[in-house]
Amino acid sequence: MIAIWLVVLGITFVLCMKRTIYGCCMLVYARILIPDIVRLTPLADISLNTGIIGVIGIFLFRDLLFQKVTLNGLVNDKYIRNILFFAILLLLSILLGTCLNFSNQIGYLKQYFITDLFPPIAVVASIRNNEDARLLLKSVLIAVLINTVYGIFTVIIGTNPYLFFLNLYYASDFSKLIDDSLSSRSGIIGTSSTFRHANFWGTFLPLAFVLVFYYYRLTKKKLFLWTTIFTSICIFICTKRTAMVAFFLTLLMYFWYANPKVKKNIIIYSFIGLLGVLLLVYFVPQLESAKNLIESSLFFWDDSLRDKHDVGGSSMSMRINQTLYPWVMISDNILFGHGFGFTAENFNTFGLHPVMANFETILAQAVCNGGLLGIFTWIYFFVFNFNYSKNSVPAHLRQFPKLLNLCALAIAVANGLDVVLFYFLFNILMKKSYLINDYK
């Protein structure tokens, strides 16, 4: 197995020798199509993703040496400065917080910087013309298309052979292997496609939907339309309520900002589609479980529906606890909390917390990891990302940066933001759409 991943690394290395952006494209394929359980052991105790990022880092350093990229250019890029300042704020929370394990939490920050903060810096530094932007967009489009088509395929055949094999090779718990390959919620068989777990897939899909829908509106190309449709389908078959809630909120905001003609079309097609769905789920007995899942997602605040339909997932009372109890946990250091990485270290040391469980929401993570500084840090994170892309899209599509950020915020509030890299990447591609100037 290691030979296959070494070939992937070798291809990345060869491509980066020509242009660093090719390595960034390989990272896109790896992050979307290869689960993060894949590691380079026994060669090195790191993930394949980290290995690819290391190769990109080497060639970005080469670009600096040979003046393809200048240090001043990197430092003067406002987005890169914002990412670095965000990282500094996370570091300050460790230095000033009451850490559970200082060295381990520094280690978490190092890993977070490598896997989630350095790649967008490398992408911004590597996109130097419209060809680079198009290449990265095509890579994302192809990867999302493969990911969604495969996800639909796994539900049709009732198994996920690709993930099952990788779990069989890397995982130790057979019951966990089955659960991760295909999941069941309220009687519905769901899937995680090429992701390790459906939770991660469910946070990725709504963000991907916004991006491909934006480029469909921009280019009117059928490939983007089909990818948008497949992504929408997968949001439901992943069976994660967080994905559905983020999806519905995104559609609601899209309707809010649409012009009267578009609103009229949305109402007509939505009515026809909704009527068809209602007829199916309420009058076809085999779709009773689908009705239960949709109801519990639309009325996500109603725990009685969740319990009645045996849907599972976090209850509203648990969400309230995760909003209030973090302040109790940091009462000894309300300004800086327990430092970045505390929630991960607490879970790894003690297991599930009796009140906070796995610290699912962004608010729980921000408060416990950073106190008031953590709240400021994550507000800053969303604000600078929104400001980055809001004025770079055509006037008739100005709502899409808002949609992307609302979608990310909804996911973060409900389930944390475990796929920060994709949020960065899709925001960059929205910003750089002005370089892809063949959409007329």
C-alpha positions as CSV (number, residue, x, y, z in Angstrom):
1,M,0.0,0.0,0.0
2,I,2.8,2.4,0.9
3,A,4.1,2.1,-2.7
4,I,0.8,3.6,-4.1
5,W,1.1,6.7,-1.8
6,L,4.8,7.1,-2.7
7,V,3.8,7.2,-6.3
8,V,1.3,9.9,-5.5
9,L,4.0,11.8,-3.6
10,G,6.4,11.3,-6.5
11,I,3.8,12.6,-9.0
12,T,3.3,15.7,-6.8
13,F,7.1,16.3,-6.7
14,V,7.5,16.0,-10.4
15,L,4.5,18.3,-11.1
16,C,5.8,20.9,-8.6
17,M,9.1,21.0,-10.4
18,K,7.2,22.5,-13.3
19,R,4.8,24.8,-11.4
20,T,3.9,24.9,-7.7
21,I,0.2,25.3,-8.5
22,Y,0.2,21.7,-9.9
23,G,1.1,20.5,-6.4
24,C,-1.8,22.5,-4.9
25,C,-4.1,20.8,-7.4
26,M,-2.7,17.4,-6.2
27,L,-3.5,18.4,-2.7
28,V,-7.1,19.2,-3.7
29,Y,-7.5,15.7,-5.2
30,A,-5.9,14.1,-2.1
31,R,-8.0,16.0,0.4
32,I,-11.3,15.3,-1.4
33,L,-10.6,11.8,-2.8
34,I,-8.3,10.2,-0.2
35,P,-9.4,9.8,3.4
36,D,-7.2,11.3,6.0
37,I,-6.6,7.9,7.6
38,V,-4.1,7.2,4.9
39,R,-0.6,7.5,6.3
40,L,3.0,7.1,5.1
41,T,4.0,4.6,7.7
42,P,6.5,2.9,8.0
43,L,8.4,5.5,5.9
44,A,7.2,8.4,8.1
45,D,4.5,8.7,10.8
46,I,2.6,11.4,8.9
47,S,-0.5,11.5,6.7
48,L,-0.4,11.5,3.0
49,N,-1.9,15.0,3.0
50,T,0.9,16.3,5.3
51,G,3.4,14.7,2.9
52,I,2.0,16.5,-0.1
53,I,1.9,19.8,1.8
54,G,5.6,19.2,2.7
55,V,6.4,18.9,-1.0
56,I,4.4,22.0,-1.8
57,G,6.4,23.8,0.9
58,I,9.7,22.8,-0.6
59,F,8.8,24.2,-4.0
60,L,7.3,27.3,-2.6
61,F,10.6,27.9,-0.9
62,R,12.2,27.3,-4.3
63,D,9.9,30.0,-5.8
64,L,11.1,32.4,-3.1
65,L,14.7,31.7,-3.8
66,F,14.4,32.2,-7.5
67,Q,12.1,35.2,-7.1
68,K,9.1,33.6,-8.7
69,V,7.4,34.7,-5.5
70,T,8.8,37.5,-3.4
71,L,8.7,37.6,0.3
72,N,7.5,41.2,0.2
73,G,4.7,40.0,-2.1
74,L,3.6,37.4,0.4
75,V,3.8,39.7,3.4
76,N,2.0,42.5,1.5
77,D,-0.9,40.2,0.5
78,K,-3.7,41.2,2.9
79,Y,-5.3,37.7,3.0
80,I,-2.0,36.0,3.9
81,R,-1.4,38.6,6.6
82,N,-4.9,37.9,8.0
83,I,-4.2,34.1,8.0
84,L,-0.9,34.7,9.8
85,F,-2.5,37.1,12.4
86,F,-5.2,34.5,12.9
87,A,-2.5,31.9,13.7
88,I,-0.8,34.4,16.1
89,L,-4.1,34.8,18.0
90,L,-4.3,31.0,18.4
91,L,-0.8,30.9,19.6
92,L,-1.5,33.7,22.2
93,S,-4.4,31.7,23.6
94,I,-1.9,28.9,24.4
95,L,0.8,31.3,25.8
96,L,-1.7,33.1,28.0
97,G,-4.3,30.4,28.7
98,T,-4.3,27.8,31.5
99,C,-3.3,24.8,29.4
100,L,-4.1,21.2,30.2
101,N,-0.9,20.1,28.4
102,F,1.3,23.0,27.0
103,S,3.6,20.9,24.8
104,N,0.7,18.8,23.3
105,Q,-1.4,21.9,22.6
106,I,1.6,23.5,20.8
107,G,1.8,20.3,18.8
108,Y,-1.9,20.7,17.9
109,L,-1.3,24.2,16.7
110,K,1.7,23.2,14.6
111,Q,-0.3,20.5,12.9
112,Y,-3.3,22.8,12.4
113,F,-1.0,25.4,10.8
114,I,0.5,22.8,8.5
115,T,-2.7,21.1,7.4
116,D,-5.2,24.0,7.4
117,L,-3.4,27.4,7.4
118,F,-0.3,26.9,5.3
119,P,-2.2,25.4,2.2
120,P,-4.3,28.6,1.5
121,I,-1.1,30.6,1.8
122,A,0.6,28.4,-0.7
123,V,-2.5,28.6,-3.0
124,V,-2.6,32.4,-2.9
125,A,1.2,32.5,-3.6
126,S,0.9,30.0,-6.5
127,I,-2.0,31.6,-8.4
128,R,-0.2,34.2,-10.6
129,N,-2.4,34.3,-13.7
130,N,-5.8,33.2,-15.1
131,E,-4.4,29.8,-16.2
132,D,-3.4,29.0,-12.6
133,A,-6.9,29.9,-11.4
134,R,-8.6,27.9,-14.1
135,L,-6.4,24.9,-13.3
136,L,-7.2,24.9,-9.6
137,L,-10.9,25.4,-10.3
138,K,-11.0,22.4,-12.8
139,S,-9.2,20.3,-10.1
140,V,-11.9,21.2,-7.5
141,L,-14.7,20.6,-10.0
142,I,-13.4,17.2,-11.1
143,A,-12.7,16.1,-7.5
144,V,-16.1,17.2,-6.3
145,L,-17.8,15.4,-9.3
146,I,-15.9,12.2,-8.6
147,N,-16.7,12.4,-4.9
148,T,-20.4,13.0,-5.4
149,V,-20.9,10.5,-8.2
150,Y,-19.1,7.8,-6.1
151,G,-21.2,8.8,-3.0
152,I,-24.4,8.2,-5.0
153,F,-23.0,4.9,-6.3
154,T,-22.2,3.6,-2.8
155,V,-25.8,4.2,-1.7
156,I,-27.2,2.5,-4.8
157,I,-25.0,-0.7,-4.3
158,G,-25.4,-0.6,-0.5
159,T,-21.7,-0.6,0.3
160,N,-18.6,1.6,0.2
161,P,-15.8,-0.7,-1.1
162,Y,-13.1,2.0,-1.4
163,L,-13.5,3.2,2.2
164,F,-14.1,-0.3,3.5
165,F,-10.8,-1.5,2.0
166,L,-8.8,1.5,3.4
167,N,-10.4,1.1,6.8
168,L,-9.7,-2.6,6.7
169,Y,-6.0,-1.7,6.1
170,Y,-5.6,1.2,8.5
171,A,-8.3,0.8,11.2
172,S,-8.2,-1.5,14.2
173,D,-11.8,-1.7,15.3
174,F,-14.0,-3.8,12.9
175,S,-17.3,-2.3,14.2
176,K,-16.0,1.2,13.6
177,L,-14.9,0.1,10.2
178,I,-18.5,-0.8,9.3
179,D,-19.9,2.3,10.9
180,D,-17.6,4.6,8.9
181,S,-18.1,2.9,5.6
182,L,-21.9,3.2,5.5
183,S,-24.0,4.8,8.3
184,S,-27.7,4.5,9.1
185,R,-29.9,7.2,10.5
186,S,-33.6,6.8,11.1
187,G,-33.5,3.7,8.9
188,I,-31.9,5.5,5.9
189,I,-28.6,4.1,4.7
190,G,-26.1,7.0,4.3
191,T,-22.6,7.2,3.1
192,S,-19.4,9.2,3.6
193,S,-18.2,8.7,-0.1
194,T,-14.4,9.2,-0.1
195,F,-14.3,10.9,3.3
196,R,-13.4,9.0,6.5
197,H,-16.7,9.8,8.2
198,A,-20.1,11.2,7.1
199,N,-19.7,14.1,9.5
200,F,-16.7,15.4,7.6
201,W,-18.5,14.8,4.3
202,G,-21.5,16.6,5.6
203,T,-19.5,19.7,6.5
204,F,-17.7,19.7,3.1
205,L,-20.8,19.3,0.8
206,P,-22.7,22.5,1.5
207,L,-19.6,24.6,1.0
208,A,-18.9,22.7,-2.3
209,F,-22.5,23.3,-3.3
210,V,-22.2,27.1,-2.9
211,L,-19.0,27.2,-5.0
212,V,-20.1,25.0,-7.9
213,F,-23.5,26.8,-7.9
214,Y,-21.7,30.1,-8.1
215,Y,-19.6,29.0,-11.1
216,Y,-22.7,27.6,-12.8
217,R,-24.4,31.0,-12.5
218,L,-21.1,32.6,-13.7
219,T,-20.4,30.3,-16.6
220,K,-23.7,28.6,-17.4
221,K,-21.7,25.5,-18.2
222,K,-23.6,22.2,-17.9
223,L,-20.8,20.5,-16.0
224,F,-21.2,22.9,-13.2
225,L,-24.9,22.4,-13.3
226,W,-24.6,18.6,-13.0
227,T,-22.1,19.0,-10.2
228,T,-24.5,21.3,-8.4
229,I,-27.3,18.7,-8.7
230,F,-25.1,15.8,-7.6
231,T,-23.9,17.8,-4.6
232,S,-27.4,18.6,-3.6
233,I,-28.4,15.0,-3.7
234,C,-25.4,14.0,-1.6
235,I,-26.3,16.6,1.0
236,F,-29.3,14.4,1.7
237,I,-27.7,10.9,1.3
238,C,-25.0,11.8,3.8
239,T,-27.9,11.8,6.3
240,K,-26.3,14.6,8.5
241,R,-28.7,17.2,9.7
242,T,-26.0,19.9,9.9
243,A,-25.5,19.6,6.2
244,M,-29.2,19.8,5.5
245,V,-29.7,22.8,7.8
246,A,-26.8,24.7,6.2
247,F,-28.2,23.8,2.8
248,F,-31.7,25.1,3.6
249,L,-30.4,28.3,5.1
250,T,-28.2,28.9,2.0
251,L,-31.2,28.4,-0.3
252,L,-33.3,30.7,1.9
253,M,-30.7,33.5,1.7
254,Y,-30.3,32.9,-2.1
255,F,-34.1,33.4,-2.4
256,W,-33.9,36.6,-0.3
257,Y,-31.3,38.2,-2.5
258,A,-32.7,37.0,-5.8
259,N,-34.4,39.5,-8.2
260,P,-38.2,39.3,-8.7
261,K,-38.0,37.2,-11.9
262,V,-35.7,34.7,-10.3
263,K,-37.8,34.6,-7.2
264,K,-40.9,33.8,-9.3
265,N,-39.0,30.9,-11.0
266,I,-37.7,29.6,-7.6
267,I,-41.2,29.7,-6.2
268,I,-42.7,27.8,-9.1
269,Y,-40.0,25.1,-9.3
270,S,-39.7,24.8,-5.5
271,F,-43.5,24.3,-5.3
272,I,-43.4,21.6,-7.9
273,G,-40.4,19.9,-6.4
274,L,-41.7,20.2,-2.8
275,L,-45.1,18.8,-3.9
276,G,-43.4,15.9,-5.6
277,V,-41.2,15.2,-2.5
278,L,-44.2,15.4,-0.1
279,L,-46.3,13.1,-2.2
280,L,-43.4,10.6,-2.3
281,V,-42.4,10.7,1.4
282,Y,-45.9,10.8,2.8
283,F,-47.6,8.3,0.5
284,V,-44.9,5.8,-0.2
285,P,-44.4,3.6,2.9
286,Q,-40.8,2.7,2.0
287,L,-39.9,6.4,2.3
288,E,-41.2,6.9,5.8
289,S,-37.6,7.1,7.2
290,A,-36.8,9.8,4.7
291,K,-39.8,11.8,5.8
292,N,-38.6,11.5,9.4
293,L,-35.1,12.8,8.6
294,I,-36.4,15.7,6.6
295,E,-38.8,16.7,9.3
296,S,-36.2,16.6,12.0
297,S,-33.8,18.7,9.9
298,L,-36.4,21.4,9.1
299,F,-37.5,21.5,12.7
300,F,-34.0,21.0,14.2
301,W,-34.9,22.8,17.4
302,D,-37.7,20.3,18.2
303,D,-36.1,17.4,20.2
304,S,-39.4,15.6,20.4
305,L,-39.4,15.0,16.7
306,R,-35.8,13.9,16.8
307,D,-36.6,11.4,19.6
308,K,-39.9,10.3,18.0
309,H,-38.2,9.5,14.7
310,D,-35.1,8.0,16.3
311,V,-32.9,10.3,14.2
312,G,-30.0,10.7,16.5
313,G,-27.5,13.5,16.6
314,S,-27.2,16.3,19.1
315,S,-30.3,17.6,20.9
316,M,-31.3,21.2,21.4
317,S,-30.7,20.9,25.1
318,M,-27.2,19.7,24.4
319,R,-26.6,22.7,22.1
320,I,-27.7,25.0,24.9
321,N,-25.3,23.3,27.3
322,Q,-22.5,23.7,24.8
323,T,-23.3,27.4,24.7
324,L,-23.4,28.1,28.4
325,Y,-21.2,25.5,30.1
326,P,-17.9,26.5,28.4
327,W,-18.0,29.7,30.5
328,V,-18.1,27.6,33.6
329,M,-15.1,25.6,32.4
330,I,-13.0,28.7,31.9
331,S,-14.1,30.6,35.0
332,D,-10.4,30.6,36.2
333,N,-9.3,32.3,33.0
334,I,-12.2,34.0,31.2
335,L,-9.9,36.2,29.1
336,F,-7.8,33.4,27.4
337,G,-9.4,30.1,28.3
338,H,-7.4,26.9,28.3
339,G,-5.5,27.5,25.1
340,F,-5.9,26.3,21.5
341,G,-6.0,22.5,21.4
342,F,-7.5,22.1,24.9
343,T,-10.7,20.5,23.6
344,A,-8.8,18.0,21.6
345,E,-6.4,17.3,24.5
346,N,-9.3,16.9,26.9
347,F,-11.0,14.4,24.7
348,N,-7.8,12.4,24.1
349,T,-7.0,12.4,27.8
350,F,-10.5,11.9,29.4
351,G,-12.8,10.8,26.5
352,L,-16.2,12.3,26.1
353,H,-17.0,15.1,28.5
354,P,-20.1,14.5,30.6
355,V,-21.6,17.9,29.6
356,M,-19.7,19.0,26.5
357,A,-19.4,15.6,24.9
358,N,-16.9,16.2,22.1
359,F,-17.1,20.0,22.1
360,E,-18.9,20.0,18.7
361,T,-19.8,23.6,18.2
362,I,-17.5,26.4,17.2
363,L,-18.7,28.4,20.2
364,A,-17.7,25.7,22.6
365,Q,-14.3,25.3,21.0
366,A,-13.7,29.1,20.8
367,V,-14.6,29.7,24.5
368,C,-12.9,26.7,26.0
369,N,-9.8,27.1,23.8
370,G,-9.5,30.9,24.0
371,G,-12.0,32.5,26.3
372,L,-12.9,36.1,25.2
373,L,-9.9,36.1,23.0
374,G,-11.2,33.0,21.3
375,I,-14.5,34.7,20.6
376,F,-12.7,37.6,19.0
377,T,-10.4,35.3,17.1
378,W,-13.2,33.4,15.3
379,I,-15.3,36.5,14.7
380,Y,-12.1,38.0,13.1
381,F,-11.8,34.7,11.1
382,F,-15.2,35.0,9.5
383,V,-15.0,38.8,8.9
384,F,-11.7,38.7,7.1
385,N,-12.8,35.8,4.9
386,F,-16.0,37.6,4.0
387,N,-14.2,40.8,3.2
388,Y,-11.7,39.0,1.0
389,S,-14.2,37.9,-1.6
390,K,-17.2,40.2,-1.3
391,N,-16.2,42.8,-3.9
392,S,-14.5,40.5,-6.4
393,V,-17.5,38.8,-8.0
394,P,-19.7,40.3,-10.7
395,A,-22.4,42.6,-9.5
396,H,-25.3,40.3,-10.2
397,L,-23.7,37.5,-8.1
398,R,-22.7,39.6,-5.1
399,Q,-24.8,37.5,-2.8
400,F,-22.6,34.4,-3.2
401,P,-19.8,35.5,-0.8
402,K,-22.6,36.0,1.7
403,L,-23.9,32.5,0.9
404,L,-20.5,30.9,1.4
405,N,-19.9,32.6,4.7
406,L,-23.4,32.0,6.0
407,C,-23.0,28.3,5.0
408,A,-19.7,28.1,6.8
409,L,-21.0,29.9,9.9
410,A,-24.1,27.6,10.1
411,I,-21.9,24.5,9.9
412,A,-19.5,25.9,12.5
413,V,-22.3,26.8,15.0
414,A,-23.9,23.4,14.6
415,N,-20.9,21.1,14.3
416,G,-17.6,23.0,14.4
417,L,-15.6,23.8,11.4
418,D,-13.5,20.7,10.8
419,V,-12.8,21.5,7.2
420,V,-11.3,25.0,7.4
421,L,-9.1,24.3,4.4
422,F,-12.1,23.9,2.1
423,Y,-13.6,27.1,3.4
424,F,-10.3,28.9,2.7
425,L,-9.9,27.3,-0.7
426,F,-13.5,28.0,-1.9
427,N,-13.3,31.5,-0.7
428,I,-10.0,32.0,-2.7
429,L,-11.6,30.5,-5.8
430,M,-14.6,32.9,-5.5
431,K,-12.2,35.8,-5.1
432,K,-10.1,34.7,-8.1
433,S,-13.1,34.2,-10.4
434,Y,-12.2,37.5,-12.0
435,L,-9.1,35.8,-13.4
436,I,-11.3,33.2,-15.1
437,N,-12.4,35.6,-17.7
438,D,-14.0,33.2,-20.2
439,Y,-17.4,33.0,-18.6
440,K,-19.2,35.3,-21.0
